[in-house]
Amino acid sequence: MSKIRNPFVKREGYNCFGCSPDNKQGLRLNFEIDGDFVVARWQPEPHFQGWNNTLHGGIQATLLDELASWLVFVKLNTSGVTSRMEVKLRKPVTTNQGTLFLKGKLREMKRNIAVIDTWLYNSEMEMCTEAVMYYFTFPQEIAKEKFWYPGKDAFFDPRD
């Protein structure tokens, strides 16, 4: 697996709920590449629960949405915005039973729409949530000009 660097951390105004390490209320996600997949591990905190010790469904959707956005960054070499998501909550996800595992893979491109399959697994590697994410992707020039896209190389340490 290859660690993905977050090139936005020193950018003024950057406070993403999903991936900023400085957003104390956020998810503070970190990502890796595993072959065709982008993956993440995440430890839920009690303030993300919807019901007693159960991870809020909106947070589950947000985790998978954020994962898909990083897949767009590193696999498609651009940025994009979510245009649609189809989330299926298959099994309750606890907030007090260990680290969760996220996994995503590009299914297909339909012109400028990336169709991305994503999954959330509990600490026992049981699939609990799945989502198909549809991302409107920008031409790289627009991604760089308007959406801070720094280029694919910025996401990887050249020493790796």
C-alpha positions in Angstrom: 0.0 0.0 0.0 1.1 3.5 -0.7 0.2 6.4 1.7 -1.5 9.3 0.1 -0.3 12.7 1.3 -2.7 15.5 1.9 -1.3 18.5 -0.1 -4.0 20.9 1.1 -2.9 21.0 4.8 -1.0 24.3 4.5 -3.5 26.0 2.3 -5.2 29.0 3.9 -8.9 28.4 4.4 -8.7 24.7 4.2 -10.9 23.1 6.9 -12.5 20.1 5.2 -14.9 18.2 7.5 -13.7 14.9 5.9 -10.0 15.2 5.6 -8.5 18.2 7.4 -6.3 17.0 10.3 -7.0 20.4 12.0 -10.8 20.2 12.0 -11.4 19.0 15.5 -15.1 18.2 14.8 -14.2 16.5 11.5 -13.4 13.0 10.4 -9.7 13.7 9.8 -9.4 10.9 7.3 -6.1 9.7 5.8 -5.9 7.5 2.6 -3.8 4.9 1.0 -3.7 3.2 -2.4 -4.0 -0.5 -2.6 -3.8 -1.5 -6.2 -7.0 -0.3 -7.9 -8.5 0.7 -4.6 -8.3 3.8 -2.4 -8.6 2.7 1.3 -8.8 4.3 4.7 -9.0 3.2 8.3 -11.0 5.3 10.7 -11.7 5.2 14.4 -15.2 6.5 15.2 -15.7 8.8 18.2 -18.8 9.0 20.3 -19.9 12.4 19.0 -20.5 10.7 15.6 -23.3 8.5 16.9 -26.9 8.8 15.9 -28.3 6.2 18.4 -26.5 4.8 21.4 -23.1 3.5 20.2 -24.3 3.4 16.6 -22.6 5.5 13.8 -25.0 8.0 12.3 -26.0 7.1 8.7 -25.1 10.5 7.5 -21.6 10.1 8.8 -21.4 6.8 7.0 -22.4 8.4 3.7 -19.9 11.2 4.4 -17.1 8.8 4.9 -17.8 7.1 1.6 -18.2 10.4 -0.2 -14.9 11.6 1.0 -13.2 8.4 0.0 -14.6 8.7 -3.5 -13.3 12.3 -3.8 -9.8 11.2 -3.0 -10.1 8.4 -5.5 -10.9 11.2 -8.1 -7.8 13.1 -7.0 -5.3 10.2 -7.2 -6.8 7.8 -9.8 -8.4 10.3 -12.2 -5.9 13.1 -11.7 -8.4 15.8 -11.3 -11.1 17.0 -8.8 -14.8 16.8 -8.9 -18.0 17.2 -7.0 -20.6 14.7 -5.9 -23.5 14.7 -8.3 -25.4 11.7 -6.8 -25.0 9.0 -4.2 -26.8 5.7 -3.7 -26.2 4.6 -0.1 -27.3 1.2 1.3 -27.1 0.8 5.0 -26.9 -3.0 5.3 -25.9 -3.5 9.0 -25.5 -1.2 12.0 -22.1 0.2 12.5 -21.0 0.7 16.1 -18.9 3.5 17.4 -17.3 1.6 20.3 -16.0 -1.6 18.8 -12.8 -0.6 17.0 -11.5 0.7 13.7 -13.6 0.8 10.6 -12.2 0.1 7.1 -13.3 2.0 3.9 -12.6 0.9 0.4 -13.4 2.4 -3.0 -12.8 1.6 -6.7 -13.7 3.2 -10.0 -16.4 1.2 -11.7 -16.5 3.3 -14.9 -16.4 6.7 -16.5 -19.4 7.9 -18.4 -18.1 11.0 -20.2 -17.1 13.2 -17.2 -19.1 11.3 -14.6 -17.0 8.9 -12.5 -19.0 6.0 -11.1 -17.3 4.8 -7.9 -18.2 1.8 -5.8 -17.4 2.2 -2.1 -17.8 0.1 1.0 -17.6 0.5 4.8 -16.5 -2.5 6.9 -16.7 -2.9 10.6 -13.7 -4.0 12.8 -14.5 -7.6 12.0 -14.4 -6.9 8.3 -18.1 -7.4 7.8 -19.5 -5.1 5.0 -22.0 -2.8 6.7 -22.5 0.0 4.2 -22.1 0.3 0.4 -22.6 3.2 -1.9 -22.3 4.0 -5.5 -20.9 7.5 -5.8 -21.4 9.6 -9.0 -18.8 12.3 -9.3 -18.9 15.1 -11.9 -15.2 15.5 -12.8 -13.6 18.7 -14.1 -11.0 19.1 -16.8 -7.7 19.3 -15.1 -7.2 23.0 -16.0 -10.4 23.9 -14.2 -9.6 21.6 -11.3 -6.3 23.4 -10.8 -7.7 26.9 -11.3 -10.9 26.8 -9.3 -10.6 23.8 -7.0 -7.0 23.9 -5.7 -6.1 20.6 -7.5 -2.3 20.5 -7.1 -1.6 17.7 -9.6 -1.2 14.0 -9.0 2.4 14.2 -7.9 1.5 16.4 -4.9 -0.3 13.4 -3.3 2.7 11.2 -3.1 6.1 11.3 -1.5 8.7 11.0 -4.2 10.8 8.8 -1.8 8.1 6.1 -1.7 
